[in-house]
Amino acid sequence: MYKLNKEELCFKIKASEAGNPYGISGESLSVKACTSIGEIITVPNIFTPDGDGVNDLFRPVMTFKPSEYSLTIADRRRNILFETRDYTESWDGNAGGLPAPQDVVIWFLRISSPSGRTIDRTGTLTIVRRK
């Protein structure tokens, strides 16, 4: 890793060779290459927690590791169904040990990104139970 700051990732590649058939050792270093760090958050709006192994868990998908994270899912009456501060934790569609009913729920997300931004988002999630 050459350089990492809040806006870009830069690196160089180093190749070394030793012990080839001609007895020549060598080393080559690339020029510095940089790319923008994209902080992208994608949140699904439907999931099917029916135990079939497909789309059974819900969580936001991010292209970065947040320094702070909070996800809350509530029903229309504002009863909290799920809460976490662990960005690796997914919701399985259960609330209080029982399956949440097929319905539309609301989620609230607060993230601190590597660039130092605080990102607040909210949206709806449709729970579909096919079984």
Contacts in CASP RR format, 6 or more apart in sequence:
PFRMAT RR
TARGET T0000
AUTHOR 0000-0000-0000
METHOD contacts of the structure
MODEL  1
MYKLNKEELCFKIKASEAGNPYGISGESLSVKACTSIGEIITVPNIFTPD
GDGVNDLFRPVMTFKPSEYSLTIADRRRNILFETRDYTESWDGNAGGLPA
PQDVVIWFLRISSPSGRTIDRTGTLTIVRRK
1 9 0 8 1.000
1 11 0 8 1.000
2 10 0 8 1.000
2 11 0 8 1.000
2 12 0 8 1.000
2 32 0 8 1.000
3 9 0 8 1.000
3 10 0 8 1.000
3 11 0 8 1.000
3 34 0 8 1.000
4 10 0 8 1.000
6 37 0 8 1.000
6 114 0 8 1.000
6 115 0 8 1.000
6 116 0 8 1.000
7 36 0 8 1.000
7 37 0 8 1.000
7 115 0 8 1.000
8 34 0 8 1.000
8 35 0 8 1.000
8 36 0 8 1.000
8 37 0 8 1.000
9 34 0 8 1.000
9 35 0 8 1.000
9 37 0 8 1.000
10 32 0 8 1.000
10 33 0 8 1.000
10 34 0 8 1.000
10 35 0 8 1.000
11 32 0 8 1.000
11 33 0 8 1.000
11 34 0 8 1.000
12 29 0 8 1.000
12 30 0 8 1.000
12 31 0 8 1.000
12 32 0 8 1.000
12 33 0 8 1.000
13 29 0 8 1.000
13 30 0 8 1.000
14 27 0 8 1.000
14 28 0 8 1.000
14 29 0 8 1.000
14 30 0 8 1.000
15 27 0 8 1.000
15 28 0 8 1.000
15 29 0 8 1.000
16 25 0 8 1.000
16 26 0 8 1.000
16 27 0 8 1.000
17 24 0 8 1.000
17 25 0 8 1.000
17 26 0 8 1.000
17 27 0 8 1.000
18 25 0 8 1.000
18 26 0 8 1.000
19 25 0 8 1.000
37 64 0 8 1.000
37 114 0 8 1.000
37 115 0 8 1.000
38 63 0 8 1.000
38 64 0 8 1.000
39 62 0 8 1.000
39 63 0 8 1.000
39 64 0 8 1.000
39 113 0 8 1.000
39 114 0 8 1.000
39 115 0 8 1.000
39 117 0 8 1.000
39 119 0 8 1.000
40 62 0 8 1.000
40 63 0 8 1.000
41 60 0 8 1.000
41 61 0 8 1.000
41 62 0 8 1.000
41 63 0 8 1.000
41 109 0 8 1.000
41 111 0 8 1.000
41 119 0 8 1.000
41 121 0 8 1.000
42 60 0 8 1.000
42 61 0 8 1.000
42 62 0 8 1.000
43 60 0 8 1.000
43 61 0 8 1.000
43 107 0 8 1.000
43 109 0 8 1.000
43 121 0 8 1.000
43 123 0 8 1.000
44 58 0 8 1.000
44 61 0 8 1.000
44 125 0 8 1.000
45 123 0 8 1.000
45 124 0 8 1.000
45 125 0 8 1.000
45 126 0 8 1.000
46 125 0 8 1.000
46 126 0 8 1.000
46 127 0 8 1.000
46 128 0 8 1.000
47 55 0 8 1.000
47 56 0 8 1.000
47 57 0 8 1.000
47 58 0 8 1.000
47 93 0 8 1.000
47 125 0 8 1.000
47 126 0 8 1.000
47 127 0 8 1.000
47 128 0 8 1.000
48 54 0 8 1.000
48 55 0 8 1.000
48 56 0 8 1.000
48 127 0 8 1.000
48 128 0 8 1.000
48 129 0 8 1.000
48 130 0 8 1.000
49 56 0 8 1.000
49 57 0 8 1.000
49 58 0 8 1.000
49 92 0 8 1.000
49 93 0 8 1.000
49 94 0 8 1.000
49 99 0 8 1.000
49 100 0 8 1.000
49 127 0 8 1.000
49 129 0 8 1.000
50 56 0 8 1.000
50 128 0 8 1.000
50 129 0 8 1.000
50 130 0 8 1.000
50 131 0 8 1.000
51 131 0 8 1.000
52 130 0 8 1.000
52 131 0 8 1.000
56 92 0 8 1.000
57 90 0 8 1.000
57 91 0 8 1.000
57 92 0 8 1.000
58 73 0 8 1.000
58 90 0 8 1.000
58 91 0 8 1.000
58 93 0 8 1.000
58 125 0 8 1.000
59 71 0 8 1.000
59 87 0 8 1.000
59 89 0 8 1.000
59 90 0 8 1.000
59 91 0 8 1.000
60 71 0 8 1.000
60 87 0 8 1.000
60 109 0 8 1.000
62 87 0 8 1.000
62 111 0 8 1.000
64 113 0 8 1.000
64 114 0 8 1.000
65 87 0 8 1.000
65 114 0 8 1.000
66 87 0 8 1.000
66 111 0 8 1.000
66 112 0 8 1.000
66 113 0 8 1.000
66 114 0 8 1.000
67 112 0 8 1.000
67 113 0 8 1.000
67 114 0 8 1.000
67 116 0 8 1.000
68 85 0 8 1.000
68 110 0 8 1.000
68 111 0 8 1.000
68 112 0 8 1.000
68 118 0 8 1.000
69 84 0 8 1.000
69 85 0 8 1.000
69 86 0 8 1.000
69 87 0 8 1.000
69 110 0 8 1.000
69 111 0 8 1.000
69 112 0 8 1.000
70 83 0 8 1.000
70 84 0 8 1.000
70 85 0 8 1.000
70 108 0 8 1.000
70 109 0 8 1.000
70 110 0 8 1.000
70 111 0 8 1.000
71 82 0 8 1.000
71 83 0 8 1.000
71 84 0 8 1.000
71 85 0 8 1.000
71 87 0 8 1.000
71 91 0 8 1.000
71 107 0 8 1.000
71 108 0 8 1.000
71 109 0 8 1.000
72 80 0 8 1.000
72 82 0 8 1.000
72 83 0 8 1.000
72 107 0 8 1.000
72 108 0 8 1.000
73 80 0 8 1.000
73 81 0 8 1.000
73 82 0 8 1.000
73 83 0 8 1.000
73 91 0 8 1.000
73 105 0 8 1.000
73 106 0 8 1.000
73 107 0 8 1.000
73 108 0 8 1.000
73 125 0 8 1.000
74 80 0 8 1.000
74 81 0 8 1.000
74 105 0 8 1.000
74 106 0 8 1.000
74 107 0 8 1.000
74 108 0 8 1.000
75 81 0 8 1.000
75 95 0 8 1.000
75 100 0 8 1.000
75 103 0 8 1.000
75 105 0 8 1.000
75 106 0 8 1.000
76 103 0 8 1.000
76 104 0 8 1.000
76 105 0 8 1.000
76 106 0 8 1.000
79 95 0 8 1.000
81 91 0 8 1.000
81 93 0 8 1.000
81 95 0 8 1.000
81 100 0 8 1.000
81 105 0 8 1.000
82 91 0 8 1.000
82 93 0 8 1.000
82 95 0 8 1.000
84 91 0 8 1.000
87 111 0 8 1.000
93 99 0 8 1.000
93 100 0 8 1.000
93 127 0 8 1.000
94 100 0 8 1.000
99 129 0 8 1.000
100 127 0 8 1.000
101 127 0 8 1.000
101 129 0 8 1.000
102 127 0 8 1.000
102 128 0 8 1.000
102 129 0 8 1.000
103 126 0 8 1.000
103 127 0 8 1.000
104 124 0 8 1.000
104 125 0 8 1.000
104 126 0 8 1.000
104 127 0 8 1.000
105 124 0 8 1.000
105 125 0 8 1.000
105 127 0 8 1.000
106 122 0 8 1.000
106 123 0 8 1.000
106 124 0 8 1.000
106 125 0 8 1.000
107 122 0 8 1.000
107 123 0 8 1.000
107 124 0 8 1.000
107 125 0 8 1.000
108 120 0 8 1.000
108 121 0 8 1.000
108 122 0 8 1.000
108 123 0 8 1.000
109 119 0 8 1.000
109 120 0 8 1.000
109 121 0 8 1.000
109 122 0 8 1.000
110 118 0 8 1.000
110 119 0 8 1.000
110 120 0 8 1.000
111 118 0 8 1.000
111 119 0 8 1.000
112 118 0 8 1.000
112 119 0 8 1.000
113 119 0 8 1.000
END
